[in-house]
Amino acid sequence: MTFIASFEPQPLWQHFDAILTVPRPSKEEGKMRDYVLAAAERRGLAHRQDAVGNLLVRVPASPGREGRPAVVLQSHLDMVTEKNSDVVHDFAKDPIVPRQVGDYLYATGTTLGADNGIGVATMLALMEADGLEHGPLELLFTIDEETGLTGAQQLDPALLTGRRLLNLDSEEEGTVTVGCAGGVDTLLTLPLASEPAPAGAVAVELQLAGLLGGHSGMEIHLQRGNAIKLLARALFAVAHAPAPLPFALAAFAGGNKRNAIPREASATLAVAPGRREELLGAVQAEVAALQAEYRPADPGLRLDVKEAPLPERVWTAATAKTVLALLDGLPHGVLAMSYDIPGLVETSTNVAVVTERNGALEIQNSSRSSVASALAATRLRLHAFADLSGASAASSDGYPGWQPDLSSALLATVKRVHQRVLGTEPTVQAVHAGLECGLIGEKVPGMEMVSIGPQIESPHSPDERVKIPSVAEFWRFLTALLEEL
């Protein structure tokens, strides 16, 4: 155990401490599910899995409360596996290394996995908590939330009998979430034509780094830099200067996760030896302008220059021109704000990952909206860019949004208990992110739902942190709410 096992409430933090040692990348949640199953079996609790690996554990009611309607609590088992480029870490086997800074718990150079590990640890603590008053509990642990909500998409609704659901995947203390955006992923595939590298050329690798990144839904409004977009913008500007400097493009890559704003991107260039310093000076001038432009939101933006071996082949001039034009032109960021809820992002899109595969450049885009027609229009806009550039486009089926129900009896109870226990009325909000509630509500008609949680900041990035005192407040509120329900 580490130092965090002594935090309060100890049962919750002891489980989270153990979870930090259990590998749980998306689509590889088997060991985490086994940990939950072992905890359930130690207590003799009934459990059941569906065909895709979602797990339900039933906790009997406290004595005298057996006849109460069941309450469903839900968290996802997987975590986003992001790390800084200079950190050596294998998420398939290495434990997350925690560190405390004041009231906050971080990892060391990687994501912490408080999203949604704190929710999972909370439900594990509820399995083992003696002396709490509650009706029957159905603890639903879903898989693969972070890469497309596929666990919730394929949930067997027969697992559940309860019709009141507490999702434990919100990240702001003092708030209750009652709605979320829907989303769709679009993959653009651009064929790459190549030719032998210019004789006598030298190669250089440019890496745009130091950006904050973050969640492509919850933090898209912060206008942080997208490393893919910014590096493409700088190179496109140099290539289209009044006196353009000739260079060949041999590689371009950036981003790691579809739901994270890219923090790093790299490109390999070939240039005549006598023009190398002139070319680097032009690129650095463009990056300096970006640093001034983005300093308020992303003060750490930097350009790293590395020597690189000259590749045998580079992209043709026409291909390089198309690549940079497409990456520079693709939409990214907030596209529209909500007319109905002040301050809520309605529609956004994220140029998420660029990789080369099988002679083509693959560009992953993740789009979100709380308005179905706007989401469809954003998807078509990306297809239009594909048509113009000669790329192909394929979009996922996507996932639905969750429409708020402000008249919900469950919401009224949540607000009343929050006021009584914590002394404040919670903020009721919808979020610009995908929550599993939209899919679960579609699978189980009539399900009343809210999403709650402690304070978790900068999820999906190595700056992810959880506010330690907020977890104790969350536990106090949740256990009182379960008693009330």
N, C-alpha and C positions, 0 to 999 in steps of 0.2 A: 504494500500500500504506500501511497505518497502522502504528502502533507494535506491534500484536499480531503482525505477521509475523515478528518477531524472537524470539518465545517458542519454547520447546522443547516438543515436537519441531517443528522449523521446517516440514517439509512439511505437517503437519497444520494448523498455525496459519496458514500462508500460504493454504491452501485456505479455511479459515474466514474469513480476512480478505476474500478475494474473494467468498465467499458472502454476506457482509454487504451487498454492492452489488447482489445479484441478487434481484429481486422473487420471492417465493414464498408468497403467500397460498394457503390451501387452495383447491383446484379451479383454481388458476392457476399450476401448477408448470412450465409449458412452458419458460420461460427457465432454470429451475434444471436441468431435464432436459437441455436443450441444453448447458449447462455441463458436465454429467457426460459426455454423449456426446462432446463435443469432447476432454475429457481421455482418454477411452477410445480415441478414434481417433488421438490423438497417439502412443499406445503400441501401436497396431495390435491392440487387444483386441477379441475377438468380443463382440457385444452383440445383444440382442433385446428388443423391446417386446411387451407383450400389448395386447389391444384397448382397455383403459381407460387405458393410459399408464404402467403399471408397467414398470420398466426393469431388465434383468439384464445384468451385465457379467461375462465370464469371464476370470479371471486364471490363466494356466498355472502348474503346479507348478514349484517349484525343481528344478534338475537332480537326477535320482536319486529324486525323490519323485512321479513322474508316476502311479504306480500306487496312491497313497493315495486313500481315499475323499474326495470333495469336502466342503468345509465351506462352508455358506451364511452370509454376513453380511448383516444387513438393517437399514436405516434408512429413515425417511420424509422426503420432499423438502419437505413444506410446514411452515409455522410458524404459530403463533397471532399474530394481528396486533392487539395491544392497545396503547393509548397513554393517557397522562393527558389529561384534557379540555383542558388549557391548552397542549398541545403540538401544533404544526402539523406533520403528517407524513402523506405519501401512500405507503402501503405498496406501491402499484402501481408506483412509480417512484423514491421516495426511498431512499437507502442508510441502513442502520442505523448510527448514530454510536456507536462504542464508547468506554467510559471505564473506567479502572482505579482501583479503591479497594483498596489493600493487595494481598492475594492474590486478589482477585476482579475479574472482568471483568463490567461492566454495559453496557447501552445507555443512551441519554440520553432518558429520558421515554417509552420504548417497550419492548416485549418485545425481548429480545436474539436469540432464535432459536437459542440453544444447544440447545434442544429442537426438533428433533433434528439441528441443523446440525453439532454436534460429531461425531455419528455419521456423517453424510454426509462431513464433512471427513476423518474417520478412514479411511473406505473409499476416498476419492480418494487419500489418501496411500499406502494399501496398493497401489493400482494402479501407483504410480510408484516404490515402494520397491525398490531393488536391494540384494541381499545378505541379504534375509530368507529364512529357511528355512520352507517351507510346502508343503502339498499343493495340489491344485486348489482355487481359490476361486471361489465364485459370489456376486457382489455384487448384492443385490436392493435397488433403490431404489423404494419404494412412494409412491403419491400419496394425498392427501386423508385423512391419518390423523386430523387434528385435528377434523374436522367429521363424523366418523362411521365412520372406518376403512374407507371405501368402496373404497380401492385394494386392501387385503387381502381385503375381502369379494368382490371381483370378480377376484382374481388367477387367472391361468391357471396351474394347477399344473404344466403341461408345461414351463414355464420352468426348473424345478428338477430336478436329478438328485440333489443331496446330501440326506442325511437327518440331518444335524447342523446346527443353526441357532444362531448367535449374534446375538441381537437387541441392538442398540447404543442402546437407548432408555431404559435405566434411569438414575437420577439420584442414586444414593447410592454414594459410594466405599466399598469394603470390603464390599459386599453383592452377592449373586447372587439375582436374582429368578427364581422357578420357577413362579409362578402369578399370576393376575390376575382381576379381577371382570369379569362381563358387564355389559352396559348396554342401556338402551332410552330413547328420547326420546318425550315425550308433549306434544302441542300442544293447549292449551285455547283455544277461540275463543268469546268472549262478545259477542253483539250489543250495540251501544251505542245507546240511545235518547237523543235530544238535544232541546233546546228553546232559544228565544232567551235570551241572557244577560240577567240582571235589569237593568232600567233603572237607570242611575245607579251601577251597581257599579264597583268597581275590581278590577284583576287583579294577582296576585302569583305569581311562580314560586319554588317551593321546591326546592332541590337538596340532597340528602343526599350527602355526598362525604367524601373523606379515608380511606376504608377500604382495607385491604390487599388484599382479594380473594384471588386465587390459584387453584390447580388444584382443581376441584370434586370430584376423587377423592383425590388424594394429600394435600391440605391440608384436607379437610372436617372432620377430627377436631380441628383447631385452634380450632374454634368462633368463627371470625371472623364479623363481621357481614355480612349480606346486605342491601345497600342497598335493594332492592325491598321486602323483608320489613319492614325497620325503618321506612322512610318510610310504608308502608301502616299499620303498627302505630300510629305516632304520629297519623296522620290519623284512623284508626278510633277511637282513644281520645278524641280531641277531639270527634268526632261523636257519641260515646256517653257523654260526661260527664254528670253529674247535671243540669247546666244547659248543654246543648250550644249551641255557637256556630254559627249558621247560615252555611254557605258552599256554593258550588256548585263542582263539580269539572269542569274542562274538558279536562284531559289528564293522563296518567300514563305514564311510560316509565322503563326502566332496563335495565342489563346490555347486553352486546355479544356474548358467545359462550356457546354451550350448555355448554361444559366449563370455564367460569370463574365463580367466585363473584362476583356483581355488586358492583362498587366504588362505583357512582354510580347514583342514581335521581332523577327530578324529577317534580313535579306542578304544574299551573297551577290556581289557585283564583280564584274571583270572590267578592267579599264587599262588603257595604255599607261605604262610606267610614268611617262612624263606628264600625264594628266591626273595622276592619283591625288596629289595634295590639293589641286584645284577642285577636283570633284568633292573630296571630303570637306573642303572649306565651304562649298556651296550647300552641301547637305547640312552641315553644322549651323550654317546661317539660318536655314529653314527651321531647324530644331530650336534654335535660340528664339525665333519668333513664336514657336509653339510654347516654349517654356514661359515666356512673358504672358501669353494668352491664357494658359492653363494654370498659372501659378496659384491663384486663389483656391482652386479645387484639387490640384495635383502638383504640389510643390517639389516632389521628388523626381519629376520627369528628367531623364538623361539619355544621352546617346553614347553607347560603348562601341569602340572600333577595335576589331581584331584582325590579325593577319589570317589568311585562309589559303589552302592549296588551290591552285587554279583547277577548276573542274574540266573534264574532257569536253563537256558540251554546255552550252548556254541556251536560253530561250531565244527564238528569233526576235528581231526588232518588232515585228507586228504583234507577236504574242506578248512580249513585255509591255508594249503600249496598251494592249487590251487588258492585261492583268492589272496594271496600275490605274487605268481609267475606271475599271469595274470596282476595284477596292476603294478608290477615292470617292466614287459616285454612290455606292450603296448607302441607303439610309441607315442611320444609327441614332439611338437616343429617343427622347420624348417626341412623339409625333402629334399628340393632342392631349389636352387636359380635360377633365370631366366637367360637363356643364352642370351636373347635379350635386356633386360633392366637392366643395372648395378644397383646393390643394391636392386632389387625387389625380394621379396620372391615369388617363383613360387608355391611351394607345402608345406603344413603344416598340422598338425593334433593336436587336443587338447583333452586330457582326461578331460572331462568337469565336470561331475557330477556322483557321486556314491551314491546310495540309496538302502536300503533294502525294498522290497515290496513283499508281498504274498509268503514268503518263498524263495525268490530269490534275488540275488544281481544284480541291474541294473546299467550298466556303459554306460553313454552317451558320445559319441565321436563326435566331430565336425571337419570335414576335409575341406580344401580349396585348390584350384589350379586354375591357369590361363590356364592350359593345360588339356583338357578333358580326355585324356588317362591316365595322371598321377593321376587325381582325381579318376578315375575308379580303377586304380591299388592300391591306398591307401585304398579305400573301400574294395577291395578284401583282402588286407593285414589284415585288422581288422577282416574280416570273417575267415581268416586263424587262427588267434589267438583264435577265438571262437571255431573252429573245434578242435584245439589242447587241449583246456581246458575243453571241454564238455559243453560249453555255446551255446546258440542260438544267431543268429545275424539277425537284420533287419535294412535295410537302407531306408532312405526317398528317394523321387524322386529327391531331390536336386533342385538346381537352376543354370541357365547358367551364364557363365562369360560374360563380355562386352568387345568386341574386339575394341581396339583403332582405330579411323579414323583420322589420322594426317592431312589429306587433307580436312577436313570438313570446309565449309565456316563459320559455326557458331564458330568453334574454332578460325579461323583467326580473326573474329570480336572481340571475347573475348580478345584475345591477344592484339589487337590494342587498345581497350578501356582501358585495364589494364595499358598499357604503358602510354597512354595519361593522365589518371586520377590519377594513383598512382605513376607514374614515373619509373616503372620497368616492364620488360617483365616477365610474370609469368613463373614459372616452370611448365612444362606439364608432368604429371605422370600417371601411372596406380597404383592401390593399391591392397594390399593383403587382401581384405575384400569384403563382398557382398554388392553391392549397387543395389537399385531397378532398375537402368537404364538397366541392362541386361535383366530383365524380361519385362520392359516396351518396350524396343526396339524389343523384340521378339513378343510382343502383337501388336505393331504398327509399321509395316515395313516402313522404310524410315524416321524414327525419328532421327534427329540430336540431339546429347546430349552432355552436359558437366556437371560436378559437381563442385560447388564452395562453399565456406563458410569461416567463421572467424576461429581464432585459438582456438581449443578446445583440451585439453590435458587429457590423462588418462581417456577416456570415459569407461563406463561399470564398473567403480570402484568408491569407496567413495572419491578417490582423484581427481575425474573429476573436471575440472576447465575451464573457458572460459576467454580469455584475453580481458578485457573490451575495450581497445582502438581499437582492431582489428574489433570489431563489427561495430563501426562507419565507419572505412575504408571500410569494406565489404558493408555497406549500400550505401556509396558514389559511390563505383564501380558498384554495382548492378543497382542503379537508372540511372546512366549514360549509362550502357549497355542496359537497357530497352529502353531508349530514342534512342540509336543508332539502335537497332533492329526494 
